[in-house]
Amino acid sequence: MSTDKEANSNTMIIFCPICKSKTTWEENPWRPFCSERCKLIDLGKWVSDEYKIESEEAAGEEQERSSEEH
């Protein structure tokens, strides 16, 4: 028979990317966030363009502009 401590030794502990609090992966419906609040904060950052993923096309255009200036 396993104890609660032994069962928890297999639980993966992660840190919320927004508030940095500890949470578990397995028992967390909002993973990788600790709560719905942090999940919504992250979504808001994507919607407001605080986060951006640069495309290869945009990177190429930026290089062309910088080479034209010199």
HTML snippet that shows the backbone in 3Dmol.js (N, CA, C, O; Angstrom):
<script src="https://3Dmol.org/build/3Dmol-min.js"></script>
<div id="view" style="width:600px;height:400px;position:relative"></div>
<script>
const pdb = `
ATOM      1  N   MET A   1       0.851  -1.184   0.000  1.00  0.00           N
ATOM      2  CA  MET A   1       0.000   0.000   0.000  1.00  0.00           C
ATOM      3  C   MET A   1       0.893   1.243   0.000  1.00  0.00           C
ATOM      4  O   MET A   1       1.882   1.301   0.731  1.00  0.00           O
ATOM      5  N   SER A   2       0.546   2.222  -0.810  1.00  0.00           N
ATOM      6  CA  SER A   2       1.357   3.438  -0.871  1.00  0.00           C
ATOM      7  C   SER A   2       0.737   4.536  -0.008  1.00  0.00           C
ATOM      8  O   SER A   2      -0.478   4.611   0.174  1.00  0.00           O
ATOM      9  N   THR A   3       1.599   5.357   0.499  1.00  0.00           N
ATOM     10  CA  THR A   3       1.125   6.485   1.299  1.00  0.00           C
ATOM     11  C   THR A   3       0.905   7.677   0.389  1.00  0.00           C
ATOM     12  O   THR A   3       1.294   7.651  -0.779  1.00  0.00           O
ATOM     13  N   ASP A   4       0.279   8.730   0.918  1.00  0.00           N
ATOM     14  CA  ASP A   4       0.065   9.944   0.135  1.00  0.00           C
ATOM     15  C   ASP A   4       1.386  10.543  -0.315  1.00  0.00           C
ATOM     16  O   ASP A   4       1.492  11.074  -1.421  1.00  0.00           O
ATOM     17  N   LYS A   5       2.386  10.457   0.538  1.00  0.00           N
ATOM     18  CA  LYS A   5       3.693  11.027   0.208  1.00  0.00           C
ATOM     19  C   LYS A   5       4.312  10.293  -0.977  1.00  0.00           C
ATOM     20  O   LYS A   5       4.891  10.923  -1.862  1.00  0.00           O
ATOM     21  N   GLU A   6       4.193   8.959  -0.999  1.00  0.00           N
ATOM     22  CA  GLU A   6       4.731   8.177  -2.115  1.00  0.00           C
ATOM     23  C   GLU A   6       3.963   8.478  -3.394  1.00  0.00           C
ATOM     24  O   GLU A   6       4.569   8.582  -4.460  1.00  0.00           O
ATOM     25  N   ALA A   7       2.664   8.618  -3.313  1.00  0.00           N
ATOM     26  CA  ALA A   7       1.859   8.923  -4.493  1.00  0.00           C
ATOM     27  C   ALA A   7       2.226  10.293  -5.049  1.00  0.00           C
ATOM     28  O   ALA A   7       2.248  10.482  -6.265  1.00  0.00           O
ATOM     29  N   ASN A   8       2.514  11.252  -4.172  1.00  0.00           N
ATOM     30  CA  ASN A   8       2.867  12.593  -4.607  1.00  0.00           C
ATOM     31  C   ASN A   8       4.270  12.683  -5.183  1.00  0.00           C
ATOM     32  O   ASN A   8       4.588  13.653  -5.872  1.00  0.00           O
ATOM     33  N   SER A   9       5.123  11.688  -4.915  1.00  0.00           N
ATOM     34  CA  SER A   9       6.479  11.743  -5.447  1.00  0.00           C
ATOM     35  C   SER A   9       6.490  11.625  -6.963  1.00  0.00           C
ATOM     36  O   SER A   9       7.462  12.026  -7.603  1.00  0.00           O
ATOM     37  N   ASN A  10       5.436  11.085  -7.546  1.00  0.00           N
ATOM     38  CA  ASN A  10       5.332  10.968  -9.000  1.00  0.00           C
ATOM     39  C   ASN A  10       4.636  12.167  -9.639  1.00  0.00           C
ATOM     40  O   ASN A  10       4.513  12.225 -10.862  1.00  0.00           O
ATOM     41  N   THR A  11       4.187  13.105  -8.845  1.00  0.00           N
ATOM     42  CA  THR A  11       3.480  14.278  -9.342  1.00  0.00           C
ATOM     43  C   THR A  11       4.479  15.295  -9.881  1.00  0.00           C
ATOM     44  O   THR A  11       5.436  15.664  -9.199  1.00  0.00           O
ATOM     45  N   MET A  12       4.247  15.741 -11.104  1.00  0.00           N
ATOM     46  CA  MET A  12       5.143  16.724 -11.702  1.00  0.00           C
ATOM     47  C   MET A  12       4.757  18.124 -11.231  1.00  0.00           C
ATOM     48  O   MET A  12       3.633  18.576 -11.447  1.00  0.00           O
ATOM     49  N   ILE A  13       5.696  18.797 -10.592  1.00  0.00           N
ATOM     50  CA  ILE A  13       5.493  20.165 -10.115  1.00  0.00           C
ATOM     51  C   ILE A  13       6.004  21.114 -11.194  1.00  0.00           C
ATOM     52  O   ILE A  13       7.123  20.964 -11.685  1.00  0.00           O
ATOM     53  N   ILE A  14       5.181  22.085 -11.556  1.00  0.00           N
ATOM     54  CA  ILE A  14       5.566  23.090 -12.552  1.00  0.00           C
ATOM     55  C   ILE A  14       5.353  24.474 -11.962  1.00  0.00           C
ATOM     56  O   ILE A  14       4.680  24.633 -10.943  1.00  0.00           O
ATOM     57  N   PHE A  15       5.931  25.469 -12.612  1.00  0.00           N
ATOM     58  CA  PHE A  15       5.740  26.863 -12.202  1.00  0.00           C
ATOM     59  C   PHE A  15       4.869  27.566 -13.235  1.00  0.00           C
ATOM     60  O   PHE A  15       5.093  27.436 -14.438  1.00  0.00           O
ATOM     61  N   CYS A  16       3.894  28.297 -12.768  1.00  0.00           N
ATOM     62  CA  CYS A  16       3.005  29.060 -13.641  1.00  0.00           C
ATOM     63  C   CYS A  16       3.834  30.110 -14.389  1.00  0.00           C
ATOM     64  O   CYS A  16       4.591  30.850 -13.760  1.00  0.00           O
ATOM     65  N   PRO A  17       3.706  30.190 -15.721  1.00  0.00           N
ATOM     66  CA  PRO A  17       4.484  31.171 -16.475  1.00  0.00           C
ATOM     67  C   PRO A  17       4.085  32.631 -16.213  1.00  0.00           C
ATOM     68  O   PRO A  17       4.839  33.542 -16.554  1.00  0.00           O
ATOM     69  N   ILE A  18       2.935  32.855 -15.625  1.00  0.00           N
ATOM     70  CA  ILE A  18       2.481  34.218 -15.349  1.00  0.00           C
ATOM     71  C   ILE A  18       2.873  34.671 -13.946  1.00  0.00           C
ATOM     72  O   ILE A  18       3.543  35.693 -13.797  1.00  0.00           O
ATOM     73  N   CYS A  19       2.472  33.935 -12.920  1.00  0.00           N
ATOM     74  CA  CYS A  19       2.712  34.386 -11.535  1.00  0.00           C
ATOM     75  C   CYS A  19       3.834  33.630 -10.839  1.00  0.00           C
ATOM     76  O   CYS A  19       4.208  33.972  -9.717  1.00  0.00           O
ATOM     77  N   LYS A  20       4.370  32.617 -11.487  1.00  0.00           N
ATOM     78  CA  LYS A  20       5.508  31.827 -10.974  1.00  0.00           C
ATOM     79  C   LYS A  20       5.179  30.988  -9.748  1.00  0.00           C
ATOM     80  O   LYS A  20       6.094  30.505  -9.080  1.00  0.00           O
ATOM     81  N   SER A  21       3.908  30.799  -9.432  1.00  0.00           N
ATOM     82  CA  SER A  21       3.569  29.944  -8.293  1.00  0.00           C
ATOM     83  C   SER A  21       3.668  28.473  -8.700  1.00  0.00           C
ATOM     84  O   SER A  21       3.550  28.131  -9.877  1.00  0.00           O
ATOM     85  N   LYS A  22       3.884  27.617  -7.710  1.00  0.00           N
ATOM     86  CA  LYS A  22       3.984  26.180  -7.975  1.00  0.00           C
ATOM     87  C   LYS A  22       2.600  25.602  -8.187  1.00  0.00           C
ATOM     88  O   LYS A  22       1.640  26.004  -7.530  1.00  0.00           O
ATOM     89  N   THR A  23       2.503  24.660  -9.105  1.00  0.00           N
ATOM     90  CA  THR A  23       1.262  23.945  -9.344  1.00  0.00           C
ATOM     91  C   THR A  23       1.622  22.552  -9.849  1.00  0.00           C
ATOM     92  O   THR A  23       2.786  22.272 -10.132  1.00  0.00           O
ATOM     93  N   THR A  24       0.639  21.694  -9.959  1.00  0.00           N
ATOM     94  CA  THR A  24       0.895  20.349 -10.468  1.00  0.00           C
ATOM     95  C   THR A  24       0.395  20.242 -11.891  1.00  0.00           C
ATOM     96  O   THR A  24      -0.532  20.947 -12.290  1.00  0.00           O
ATOM     97  N   TRP A  25       1.007  19.362 -12.650  1.00  0.00           N
ATOM     98  CA  TRP A  25       0.596  19.157 -14.037  1.00  0.00           C
ATOM     99  C   TRP A  25      -0.643  18.264 -14.096  1.00  0.00           C
ATOM    100  O   TRP A  25      -1.608  18.586 -14.789  1.00  0.00           O
ATOM    101  N   GLU A  26      -0.619  17.167 -13.386  1.00  0.00           N
ATOM    102  CA  GLU A  26      -1.647  16.138 -13.516  1.00  0.00           C
ATOM    103  C   GLU A  26      -3.028  16.578 -13.039  1.00  0.00           C
ATOM    104  O   GLU A  26      -4.032  16.248 -13.671  1.00  0.00           O
ATOM    105  N   GLU A  27      -3.089  17.304 -11.954  1.00  0.00           N
ATOM    106  CA  GLU A  27      -4.382  17.640 -11.341  1.00  0.00           C
ATOM    107  C   GLU A  27      -4.854  19.046 -11.678  1.00  0.00           C
ATOM    108  O   GLU A  27      -5.749  19.571 -11.016  1.00  0.00           O
ATOM    109  N   ASN A  28      -4.270  19.656 -12.688  1.00  0.00           N
ATOM    110  CA  ASN A  28      -4.535  21.061 -12.964  1.00  0.00           C
ATOM    111  C   ASN A  28      -5.248  21.238 -14.306  1.00  0.00           C
ATOM    112  O   ASN A  28      -4.642  20.997 -15.350  1.00  0.00           O
ATOM    113  N   PRO A  29      -6.506  21.650 -14.306  1.00  0.00           N
ATOM    114  CA  PRO A  29      -7.228  21.819 -15.573  1.00  0.00           C
ATOM    115  C   PRO A  29      -6.768  23.025 -16.398  1.00  0.00           C
ATOM    116  O   PRO A  29      -7.130  23.133 -17.570  1.00  0.00           O
ATOM    117  N   TRP A  30      -5.982  23.931 -15.816  1.00  0.00           N
ATOM    118  CA  TRP A  30      -5.532  25.133 -16.523  1.00  0.00           C
ATOM    119  C   TRP A  30      -4.076  25.060 -16.953  1.00  0.00           C
ATOM    120  O   TRP A  30      -3.510  26.059 -17.395  1.00  0.00           O
ATOM    121  N   ARG A  31      -3.462  23.880 -16.825  1.00  0.00           N
ATOM    122  CA  ARG A  31      -2.037  23.765 -17.119  1.00  0.00           C
ATOM    123  C   ARG A  31      -1.666  24.370 -18.457  1.00  0.00           C
ATOM    124  O   ARG A  31      -2.443  24.232 -19.401  1.00  0.00           O
ATOM    125  N   PRO A  32      -0.567  25.010 -18.593  1.00  0.00           N
ATOM    126  CA  PRO A  32       0.547  25.124 -17.669  1.00  0.00           C
ATOM    127  C   PRO A  32       0.378  26.257 -16.656  1.00  0.00           C
ATOM    128  O   PRO A  32       1.321  26.574 -15.932  1.00  0.00           O
ATOM    129  N   PHE A  33      -0.794  26.864 -16.593  1.00  0.00           N
ATOM    130  CA  PHE A  33      -1.041  27.955 -15.650  1.00  0.00           C
ATOM    131  C   PHE A  33      -1.576  27.394 -14.343  1.00  0.00           C
ATOM    132  O   PHE A  33      -2.024  26.249 -14.292  1.00  0.00           O
ATOM    133  N   CYS A  34      -1.530  28.190 -13.296  1.00  0.00           N
ATOM    134  CA  CYS A  34      -1.994  27.715 -11.989  1.00  0.00           C
ATOM    135  C   CYS A  34      -3.493  27.922 -11.809  1.00  0.00           C
ATOM    136  O   CYS A  34      -4.114  27.273 -10.968  1.00  0.00           O
ATOM    137  N   SER A  35      -4.076  28.823 -12.594  1.00  0.00           N
ATOM    138  CA  SER A  35      -5.490  29.147 -12.406  1.00  0.00           C
ATOM    139  C   SER A  35      -6.087  29.689 -13.702  1.00  0.00           C
ATOM    140  O   SER A  35      -5.370  30.005 -14.652  1.00  0.00           O
ATOM    141  N   GLU A  36      -7.395  29.788 -13.718  1.00  0.00           N
ATOM    142  CA  GLU A  36      -8.066  30.382 -14.870  1.00  0.00           C
ATOM    143  C   GLU A  36      -7.656  31.841 -15.027  1.00  0.00           C
ATOM    144  O   GLU A  36      -7.542  32.339 -16.147  1.00  0.00           O
ATOM    145  N   ARG A  37      -7.436  32.523 -13.913  1.00  0.00           N
ATOM    146  CA  ARG A  37      -7.023  33.930 -13.951  1.00  0.00           C
ATOM    147  C   ARG A  37      -5.721  34.096 -14.727  1.00  0.00           C
ATOM    148  O   ARG A  37      -5.632  34.952 -15.607  1.00  0.00           O
ATOM    149  N   CYS A  38      -4.708  33.283 -14.409  1.00  0.00           N
ATOM    150  CA  CYS A  38      -3.422  33.389 -15.109  1.00  0.00           C
ATOM    151  C   CYS A  38      -3.560  33.000 -16.578  1.00  0.00           C
ATOM    152  O   CYS A  38      -2.898  33.577 -17.441  1.00  0.00           O
ATOM    153  N   LYS A  39      -4.410  32.033 -16.861  1.00  0.00           N
ATOM    154  CA  LYS A  39      -4.662  31.628 -18.241  1.00  0.00           C
ATOM    155  C   LYS A  39      -5.254  32.801 -19.034  1.00  0.00           C
ATOM    156  O   LYS A  39      -4.861  33.042 -20.176  1.00  0.00           O
ATOM    157  N   LEU A  40      -6.193  33.522 -18.428  1.00  0.00           N
ATOM    158  CA  LEU A  40      -6.818  34.657 -19.101  1.00  0.00           C
ATOM    159  C   LEU A  40      -5.867  35.846 -19.237  1.00  0.00           C
ATOM    160  O   LEU A  40      -5.930  36.580 -20.224  1.00  0.00           O
ATOM    161  N   ILE A  41      -4.995  36.037 -18.261  1.00  0.00           N
ATOM    162  CA  ILE A  41      -3.979  37.094 -18.372  1.00  0.00           C
ATOM    163  C   ILE A  41      -3.087  36.815 -19.573  1.00  0.00           C
ATOM    164  O   ILE A  41      -2.780  37.724 -20.344  1.00  0.00           O
ATOM    165  N   ASP A  42      -2.667  35.556 -19.736  1.00  0.00           N
ATOM    166  CA  ASP A  42      -1.823  35.176 -20.870  1.00  0.00           C
ATOM    167  C   ASP A  42      -2.559  35.395 -22.187  1.00  0.00           C
ATOM    168  O   ASP A  42      -1.979  35.924 -23.136  1.00  0.00           O
ATOM    169  N   LEU A  43      -3.816  35.001 -22.259  1.00  0.00           N
ATOM    170  CA  LEU A  43      -4.608  35.212 -23.463  1.00  0.00           C
ATOM    171  C   LEU A  43      -4.704  36.696 -23.796  1.00  0.00           C
ATOM    172  O   LEU A  43      -4.589  37.085 -24.959  1.00  0.00           O
ATOM    173  N   GLY A  44      -4.912  37.516 -22.783  1.00  0.00           N
ATOM    174  CA  GLY A  44      -4.982  38.959 -22.986  1.00  0.00           C
ATOM    175  C   GLY A  44      -3.693  39.527 -23.550  1.00  0.00           C
ATOM    176  O   GLY A  44      -3.728  40.459 -24.353  1.00  0.00           O
ATOM    177  N   LYS A  45      -2.561  38.981 -23.145  1.00  0.00           N
ATOM    178  CA  LYS A  45      -1.276  39.451 -23.678  1.00  0.00           C
ATOM    179  C   LYS A  45      -1.139  39.107 -25.153  1.00  0.00           C
ATOM    180  O   LYS A  45      -0.582  39.893 -25.919  1.00  0.00           O
ATOM    181  N   TRP A  46      -1.635  37.948 -25.562  1.00  0.00           N
ATOM    182  CA  TRP A  46      -1.611  37.602 -26.993  1.00  0.00           C
ATOM    183  C   TRP A  46      -2.538  38.525 -27.778  1.00  0.00           C
ATOM    184  O   TRP A  46      -2.175  39.007 -28.850  1.00  0.00           O
ATOM    185  N   VAL A  47      -3.729  38.769 -27.247  1.00  0.00           N
ATOM    186  CA  VAL A  47      -4.721  39.595 -27.944  1.00  0.00           C
ATOM    187  C   VAL A  47      -4.236  41.038 -28.090  1.00  0.00           C
ATOM    188  O   VAL A  47      -4.494  41.678 -29.109  1.00  0.00           O
ATOM    189  N   SER A  48      -3.543  41.546 -27.086  1.00  0.00           N
ATOM    190  CA  SER A  48      -3.071  42.932 -27.132  1.00  0.00           C
ATOM    191  C   SER A  48      -1.691  43.075 -27.781  1.00  0.00           C
ATOM    192  O   SER A  48      -1.082  44.143 -27.722  1.00  0.00           O
ATOM    193  N   ASP A  49      -1.205  42.001 -28.396  1.00  0.00           N
ATOM    194  CA  ASP A  49       0.084  41.987 -29.110  1.00  0.00           C
ATOM    195  C   ASP A  49       1.296  42.208 -28.215  1.00  0.00           C
ATOM    196  O   ASP A  49       2.340  42.650 -28.696  1.00  0.00           O
ATOM    197  N   GLU A  50       1.180  41.908 -26.919  1.00  0.00           N
ATOM    198  CA  GLU A  50       2.366  41.942 -26.066  1.00  0.00           C
ATOM    199  C   GLU A  50       3.288  40.782 -26.422  1.00  0.00           C
ATOM    200  O   GLU A  50       4.508  40.888 -26.296  1.00  0.00           O
ATOM    201  N   TYR A  51       2.699  39.673 -26.868  1.00  0.00           N
ATOM    202  CA  TYR A  51       3.465  38.531 -27.357  1.00  0.00           C
ATOM    203  C   TYR A  51       3.355  38.527 -28.870  1.00  0.00           C
ATOM    204  O   TYR A  51       2.280  38.771 -29.418  1.00  0.00           O
ATOM    205  N   LYS A  52       4.455  38.252 -29.543  1.00  0.00           N
ATOM    206  CA  LYS A  52       4.448  38.180 -31.005  1.00  0.00           C
ATOM    207  C   LYS A  52       5.359  37.051 -31.444  1.00  0.00           C
ATOM    208  O   LYS A  52       6.408  36.813 -30.847  1.00  0.00           O
ATOM    209  N   ILE A  53       4.949  36.364 -32.489  1.00  0.00           N
ATOM    210  CA  ILE A  53       5.788  35.366 -33.115  1.00  0.00           C
ATOM    211  C   ILE A  53       6.134  35.909 -34.489  1.00  0.00           C
ATOM    212  O   ILE A  53       5.266  36.078 -35.345  1.00  0.00           O
ATOM    213  N   GLU A  54       7.399  36.176 -34.681  1.00  0.00           N
ATOM    214  CA  GLU A  54       7.839  36.764 -35.933  1.00  0.00           C
ATOM    215  C   GLU A  54       7.865  35.701 -37.017  1.00  0.00           C
ATOM    216  O   GLU A  54       8.388  34.606 -36.810  1.00  0.00           O
ATOM    217  N   SER A  55       7.306  36.022 -38.165  1.00  0.00           N
ATOM    218  CA  SER A  55       7.327  35.084 -39.286  1.00  0.00           C
ATOM    219  C   SER A  55       8.643  35.219 -40.037  1.00  0.00           C
ATOM    220  O   SER A  55       9.358  36.207 -39.873  1.00  0.00           O
ATOM    221  N   GLU A  56       8.961  34.231 -40.858  1.00  0.00           N
ATOM    222  CA  GLU A  56      10.182  34.294 -41.657  1.00  0.00           C
ATOM    223  C   GLU A  56      10.118  35.468 -42.634  1.00  0.00           C
ATOM    224  O   GLU A  56      11.127  36.122 -42.898  1.00  0.00           O
ATOM    225  N   GLU A  57       8.941  35.724 -43.157  1.00  0.00           N
ATOM    226  CA  GLU A  57       8.755  36.840 -44.093  1.00  0.00           C
ATOM    227  C   GLU A  57       9.049  38.175 -43.412  1.00  0.00           C
ATOM    228  O   GLU A  57       9.742  39.022 -43.974  1.00  0.00           O
ATOM    229  N   ALA A  58       8.524  38.362 -42.206  1.00  0.00           N
ATOM    230  CA  ALA A  58       8.759  39.609 -41.474  1.00  0.00           C
ATOM    231  C   ALA A  58      10.233  39.760 -41.117  1.00  0.00           C
ATOM    232  O   ALA A  58      10.764  40.870 -41.150  1.00  0.00           O
ATOM    233  N   ALA A  59      10.893  38.670 -40.779  1.00  0.00           N
ATOM    234  CA  ALA A  59      12.319  38.725 -40.456  1.00  0.00           C
ATOM    235  C   ALA A  59      13.128  39.110 -41.690  1.00  0.00           C
ATOM    236  O   ALA A  59      14.086  39.875 -41.584  1.00  0.00           O
ATOM    237  N   GLY A  60      12.754  38.591 -42.857  1.00  0.00           N
ATOM    238  CA  GLY A  60      13.435  38.928 -44.102  1.00  0.00           C
ATOM    239  C   GLY A  60      13.250  40.386 -44.473  1.00  0.00           C
ATOM    240  O   GLY A  60      14.188  41.032 -44.940  1.00  0.00           O
ATOM    241  N   GLU A  61      12.058  40.907 -44.271  1.00  0.00           N
ATOM    242  CA  GLU A  61      11.793  42.318 -44.567  1.00  0.00           C
ATOM    243  C   GLU A  61      12.607  43.226 -43.659  1.00  0.00           C
ATOM    244  O   GLU A  61      13.105  44.261 -44.103  1.00  0.00           O
ATOM    245  N   GLU A  62      12.745  42.851 -42.396  1.00  0.00           N
ATOM    246  CA  GLU A  62      13.524  43.640 -41.445  1.00  0.00           C
ATOM    247  C   GLU A  62      14.993  43.662 -41.853  1.00  0.00           C
ATOM    248  O   GLU A  62      15.645  44.702 -41.758  1.00  0.00           O
ATOM    249  N   GLN A  63      15.514  42.538 -42.302  1.00  0.00           N
ATOM    250  CA  GLN A  63      16.910  42.484 -42.746  1.00  0.00           C
ATOM    251  C   GLN A  63      17.111  43.342 -43.992  1.00  0.00           C
ATOM    252  O   GLN A  63      18.132  44.016 -44.124  1.00  0.00           O
ATOM    253  N   GLU A  64      16.132  43.317 -44.912  1.00  0.00           N
ATOM    254  CA  GLU A  64      16.237  44.137 -46.122  1.00  0.00           C
ATOM    255  C   GLU A  64      16.257  45.624 -45.774  1.00  0.00           C
ATOM    256  O   GLU A  64      17.039  46.388 -46.340  1.00  0.00           O
ATOM    257  N   ARG A  65      15.400  46.029 -44.847  1.00  0.00           N
ATOM    258  CA  ARG A  65      15.348  47.434 -44.443  1.00  0.00           C
ATOM    259  C   ARG A  65      16.662  47.875 -43.806  1.00  0.00           C
ATOM    260  O   ARG A  65      17.149  48.970 -44.085  1.00  0.00           O
ATOM    261  N   SER A  66      17.225  47.047 -42.972  1.00  0.00           N
ATOM    262  CA  SER A  66      18.470  47.434 -42.304  1.00  0.00           C
ATOM    263  C   SER A  66      19.638  47.461 -43.290  1.00  0.00           C
ATOM    264  O   SER A  66      20.551  48.269 -43.120  1.00  0.00           O
ATOM    265  N   SER A  67      19.638  46.615 -44.302  1.00  0.00           N
ATOM    266  CA  SER A  67      20.717  46.632 -45.283  1.00  0.00           C
ATOM    267  C   SER A  67      20.558  47.814 -46.225  1.00  0.00           C
ATOM    268  O   SER A  67      21.559  48.333 -46.717  1.00  0.00           O
ATOM    269  N   GLU A  68      19.332  48.258 -46.492  1.00  0.00           N
ATOM    270  CA  GLU A  68      19.099  49.426 -47.355  1.00  0.00           C
ATOM    271  C   GLU A  68      19.541  50.712 -46.649  1.00  0.00           C
ATOM    272  O   GLU A  68      19.962  51.662 -47.308  1.00  0.00           O
ATOM    273  N   GLU A  69      19.451  50.748 -45.336  1.00  0.00           N
ATOM    274  CA  GLU A  69      19.829  51.953 -44.585  1.00  0.00           C
ATOM    275  C   GLU A  69      21.331  52.154 -44.571  1.00  0.00           C
ATOM    276  O   GLU A  69      21.798  53.280 -44.401  1.00  0.00           O
ATOM    277  N   HIS A  70      22.090  51.098 -44.743  1.00  0.00           N
ATOM    278  CA  HIS A  70      23.561  51.204 -44.681  1.00  0.00           C
ATOM    279  C   HIS A  70      24.130  51.301 -46.021  1.00  0.00           C
ATOM    280  O   HIS A  70      25.348  51.397 -46.169  1.00  0.00           O
TER     281      HIS A  70
END
`;
const viewer = $3Dmol.createViewer("view");
viewer.addModel(pdb, "pdb");
viewer.setStyle({}, {cartoon: {color: "spectrum"}});
viewer.zoomTo();
viewer.render();
</script>
